[in-house]
Amino acid sequence: MHRDVPDILRTLSWDDLRVFLACAEQSSFRKAAKLLKINSATIVRRIERLEQVIGYRLFVRHTDGVSVTAEGRMVMDHARTMEHATFNIVRQSQISPEGIRGLVRVAITEGQGTYWVLPRLLEFQKANRYLTFELQETMELTDVGRLEADISIQFRRPERPDLMAVQLGYLHNYPFASESYTKAFGIPKALSEAKFHRIIEQISPLLEQGAYERLLGVESVEGIVGVRTNTSSAVLYAVERGAGIGMLPNYALALGAKLVPIELARV
């Protein structure tokens, strides 16, 4: 390193800045430690070292977490710029001069991944034999900017301005039941009647807590929800076998599922 470079550049660690970003985004040393798979004591030590090097206090400690100081927000903006540059270097290094080859990670929710994306990926892969597709089926938001995936198909538009986002279409969810369920218990005509039926509930980070209670107008879904699951394939399985009424994408009918769509008036 050139002798005229300030001493701070000799001691400033990118790893410490990476830890700082995780703490700032999680608002917690403990959550950042879990995310980075290092212990909390190491997190605290690295933050204290970083604060000493740059001469700023980066966080205000609270009983339930931490918040970034005004100086910390300034450092965070610059650290994110460094992070983006680092990821661009990694992406560039993965480009092969021999053509399209390597690993492509596609993140998408489980139902759309299995029934919509995968059939199309199989045909594309046949034409590109040196590509390996890694299908990450998850209900969590995946950060493409941080190389958690190469392509992410999700329900929320990313907030980062440096990412390319394209709207692919609309997904319509609809309440369905099996023929056997409707024969045994009938069909509710309105949301006010749905609370007297059995409901299949899908839980997801994309759904706000208490969404079903608000939809049905009840304080608790105890005695209403018969099956609770975090996967759409399990909802489909339970609905097909008469366990109750469940929300499913309308393409479930195109998959050959023998389901009865239920129209519920908002009364």
C-alpha positions as CSV (number, residue, x, y, z in Angstrom):
1,M,0.0,0.0,0.0
2,H,1.2,3.5,-0.8
3,R,2.8,5.2,2.2
4,D,0.6,8.3,1.7
5,V,-2.6,6.3,2.3
6,P,-4.2,7.3,5.6
7,D,-3.7,4.9,8.4
8,I,-7.5,4.3,8.7
9,L,-7.4,2.4,5.3
10,R,-4.7,0.1,6.7
11,T,-6.9,-1.0,9.6
12,L,-10.4,-0.7,8.2
13,S,-11.8,-4.2,7.6
14,W,-14.5,-5.0,5.0
15,D,-15.5,-8.0,7.2
16,D,-16.3,-5.5,10.1
17,L,-18.3,-3.3,7.7
18,R,-20.2,-6.4,6.6
19,V,-21.0,-7.2,10.2
20,F,-22.1,-3.6,10.7
21,L,-24.5,-3.8,7.8
22,A,-26.1,-6.9,9.1
23,C,-26.5,-5.4,12.6
24,A,-28.0,-2.2,11.1
25,E,-30.5,-4.1,8.9
26,Q,-31.5,-6.5,11.7
27,S,-31.5,-3.8,14.4
28,S,-30.1,-6.5,16.7
29,F,-26.6,-7.9,17.4
30,R,-28.2,-11.2,18.3
31,K,-30.2,-11.5,15.0
32,A,-27.1,-10.5,13.1
33,A,-25.0,-13.1,14.8
34,K,-27.6,-15.8,13.9
35,L,-27.7,-14.5,10.2
36,L,-23.9,-14.5,9.9
37,K,-23.4,-17.7,11.9
38,I,-21.0,-16.2,14.4
39,N,-21.5,-15.7,18.1
40,S,-22.8,-12.4,19.7
41,A,-19.5,-11.7,21.5
42,T,-17.7,-11.6,18.2
43,I,-20.3,-9.2,16.8
44,V,-19.9,-6.8,19.7
45,R,-16.1,-7.0,19.5
46,R,-16.1,-6.2,15.7
47,I,-18.5,-3.3,16.1
48,E,-16.4,-1.8,18.9
49,R,-13.3,-2.2,16.8
50,L,-15.0,-0.5,13.8
51,E,-16.1,2.3,16.0
52,Q,-12.6,2.8,17.3
53,V,-11.1,2.8,13.8
54,I,-13.5,5.3,12.2
55,G,-14.0,7.4,15.4
56,Y,-17.8,7.3,15.3
57,R,-20.4,5.7,17.6
58,L,-22.4,3.6,15.2
59,F,-25.2,2.3,17.3
60,V,-27.4,3.2,20.3
61,R,-27.9,0.2,22.4
62,H,-31.5,-0.6,23.7
63,T,-32.9,-3.4,25.8
64,D,-34.5,-5.0,22.8
65,G,-31.9,-4.3,20.1
66,V,-29.9,-1.4,18.6
67,S,-30.6,1.6,16.4
68,V,-28.2,3.3,14.0
69,T,-26.8,6.7,14.9
70,A,-26.7,9.6,12.4
71,E,-23.0,8.9,11.8
72,G,-23.9,5.3,11.5
73,R,-26.4,6.0,8.7
74,M,-23.7,7.8,6.8
75,V,-21.3,4.9,7.1
76,M,-24.1,2.5,6.1
77,D,-24.7,4.3,2.8
78,H,-21.0,4.1,1.9
79,A,-20.8,0.5,3.1
80,R,-23.7,-0.5,0.9
81,T,-21.9,1.1,-2.1
82,M,-18.9,-1.0,-1.3
83,E,-21.1,-4.1,-0.9
84,H,-22.6,-3.6,-4.4
85,A,-19.2,-3.2,-5.9
86,T,-18.0,-6.4,-4.3
87,F,-21.0,-8.3,-5.6
88,N,-20.5,-6.9,-9.1
89,I,-16.9,-8.2,-9.0
90,V,-18.2,-11.7,-8.1
91,R,-20.8,-11.6,-10.8
92,Q,-18.2,-10.6,-13.4
93,S,-15.9,-13.4,-12.3
94,Q,-18.7,-15.9,-12.9
95,I,-19.1,-15.1,-16.6
96,S,-17.5,-17.8,-18.7
97,P,-15.8,-17.0,-22.0
98,E,-16.8,-20.4,-23.3
99,G,-20.6,-19.6,-23.4
100,I,-23.6,-20.1,-21.1
101,R,-22.6,-22.5,-18.3
102,G,-22.5,-22.7,-14.5
103,L,-25.1,-22.4,-11.8
104,V,-28.3,-20.3,-12.0
105,R,-30.2,-20.0,-8.7
106,V,-33.9,-19.2,-9.1
107,A,-35.9,-18.3,-6.0
108,I,-39.7,-18.5,-6.0
109,T,-42.6,-19.6,-3.8
110,E,-43.2,-23.3,-3.6
111,G,-46.4,-23.6,-5.6
112,Q,-45.3,-21.5,-8.5
113,G,-41.8,-23.0,-8.4
114,T,-43.1,-26.6,-8.8
115,Y,-46.0,-26.1,-11.1
116,W,-45.1,-23.1,-13.2
117,V,-41.4,-22.5,-13.3
118,L,-40.0,-26.0,-13.1
119,P,-41.8,-27.3,-16.3
120,R,-40.4,-24.4,-18.3
121,L,-36.9,-24.7,-16.8
122,L,-36.7,-28.3,-17.8
123,E,-37.1,-27.4,-21.5
124,F,-34.7,-24.6,-21.3
125,Q,-32.1,-26.8,-19.5
126,K,-32.3,-29.3,-22.3
127,A,-31.1,-26.6,-24.7
128,N,-28.4,-25.5,-22.4
129,R,-26.8,-28.6,-21.1
130,Y,-23.9,-26.8,-19.3
131,L,-26.3,-24.9,-17.1
132,T,-27.4,-26.2,-13.7
133,F,-30.6,-24.7,-12.3
134,E,-30.9,-24.5,-8.5
135,L,-34.6,-24.0,-7.7
136,Q,-35.0,-22.4,-4.2
137,E,-38.6,-22.7,-3.2
138,T,-39.2,-20.4,-0.2
139,M,-41.8,-18.0,1.2
140,E,-39.0,-15.7,2.4
141,L,-38.0,-12.7,0.4
142,T,-34.7,-13.4,-1.4
143,D,-32.1,-10.6,-1.9
144,V,-30.7,-10.8,-5.4
145,G,-28.5,-7.8,-4.7
146,R,-26.7,-9.8,-2.1
147,L,-26.3,-12.9,-4.3
148,E,-28.8,-14.9,-2.4
149,A,-30.2,-15.9,-5.8
150,D,-29.6,-14.9,-9.4
151,I,-33.4,-14.5,-10.2
152,S,-36.1,-14.0,-7.6
153,I,-39.8,-14.2,-8.5
154,Q,-41.7,-12.7,-5.7
155,F,-44.9,-10.8,-4.8
156,R,-43.3,-7.6,-3.6
157,R,-41.3,-5.2,-5.8
158,P,-37.8,-4.9,-4.5
159,E,-36.9,-1.5,-3.0
160,R,-33.3,-1.4,-4.2
161,P,-33.0,0.9,-7.2
162,D,-30.0,-1.0,-8.7
163,L,-32.0,-4.1,-9.3
164,M,-33.9,-4.8,-12.6
165,A,-37.5,-5.6,-11.8
166,V,-40.2,-6.8,-14.4
167,Q,-43.8,-7.5,-13.7
168,L,-44.6,-11.0,-15.0
169,G,-48.3,-11.1,-14.4
170,Y,-51.0,-11.5,-11.8
171,L,-51.7,-14.4,-9.4
172,H,-55.3,-14.9,-8.5
173,N,-56.1,-16.9,-5.3
174,Y,-59.6,-18.3,-4.8
175,P,-61.3,-20.4,-2.1
176,F,-61.8,-24.0,-3.1
177,A,-63.2,-27.2,-1.6
178,S,-63.5,-30.8,-2.7
179,E,-66.7,-32.3,-4.1
180,S,-66.8,-34.6,-1.1
181,Y,-66.6,-31.7,1.4
182,T,-69.4,-29.7,-0.4
183,K,-71.7,-32.8,-0.4
184,A,-71.1,-33.4,3.3
185,F,-71.2,-29.8,4.6
186,G,-72.5,-27.6,1.8
187,I,-71.1,-24.4,0.5
188,P,-70.9,-21.1,2.4
189,K,-72.4,-18.2,0.4
190,A,-70.7,-15.4,2.3
191,L,-67.7,-14.7,4.5
192,S,-70.0,-14.5,7.5
193,E,-70.9,-18.2,6.9
194,A,-67.3,-19.3,6.3
195,K,-66.6,-19.3,10.0
196,F,-69.0,-22.2,10.5
197,H,-66.9,-24.4,8.1
198,R,-63.4,-26.0,8.4
199,I,-60.6,-23.8,6.9
200,I,-57.2,-24.8,5.7
201,E,-54.8,-22.0,6.7
202,Q,-51.5,-21.3,5.0
203,I,-49.0,-19.4,7.1
204,S,-46.3,-17.3,5.4
205,P,-44.0,-14.3,6.0
206,L,-45.9,-12.7,3.2
207,L,-49.2,-12.8,5.1
208,E,-49.7,-10.5,8.1
209,Q,-50.4,-12.2,11.4
210,G,-54.1,-12.4,12.1
211,A,-55.1,-12.1,8.4
212,Y,-57.6,-15.0,8.6
213,E,-59.1,-13.6,11.8
214,R,-59.7,-10.3,10.1
215,L,-61.0,-11.9,7.0
216,L,-63.5,-14.0,8.9
217,G,-64.4,-11.3,11.4
218,V,-63.5,-13.4,14.5
219,E,-61.2,-13.0,17.4
220,S,-59.8,-16.5,17.1
221,V,-59.7,-19.2,14.4
222,E,-59.7,-22.0,17.0
223,G,-62.3,-24.5,16.0
224,I,-62.4,-23.1,12.5
225,V,-58.9,-23.9,11.2
226,G,-58.5,-27.7,10.8
227,V,-55.1,-27.8,9.2
228,R,-52.3,-25.1,9.3
229,T,-49.3,-25.5,6.9
230,N,-46.6,-23.3,5.4
231,T,-46.7,-24.9,1.9
232,S,-49.3,-24.6,-0.9
233,S,-48.9,-28.2,-2.0
234,A,-50.0,-29.3,1.5
235,V,-53.1,-27.0,1.2
236,L,-53.9,-28.5,-2.1
237,Y,-53.5,-32.0,-0.7
238,A,-55.8,-31.3,2.3
239,V,-58.4,-29.6,0.2
240,E,-58.6,-32.4,-2.3
241,R,-59.2,-34.9,0.5
242,G,-62.1,-33.0,2.0
243,A,-60.3,-31.5,5.1
244,G,-61.9,-28.1,4.5
245,I,-61.9,-24.9,2.4
246,G,-58.5,-23.5,1.3
247,M,-57.2,-20.6,-0.7
248,L,-55.4,-21.8,-3.8
249,P,-54.2,-20.2,-7.1
250,N,-56.8,-20.6,-9.8
251,Y,-54.3,-22.6,-11.9
252,A,-55.0,-25.5,-9.5
253,L,-57.9,-26.4,-11.8
254,A,-55.5,-26.5,-14.8
255,L,-53.4,-29.1,-12.9
256,G,-56.4,-31.5,-12.9
257,A,-57.4,-31.0,-9.3
258,K,-61.1,-31.9,-8.8
259,L,-62.0,-28.8,-6.9
260,V,-65.2,-26.7,-6.4
261,P,-64.6,-22.9,-6.5
262,I,-66.5,-21.1,-3.8
263,E,-67.7,-17.5,-4.3
264,L,-68.0,-15.7,-1.0
265,A,-69.9,-12.4,-0.8
266,R,-68.5,-9.9,1.7
267,V,-71.4,-10.0,4.1
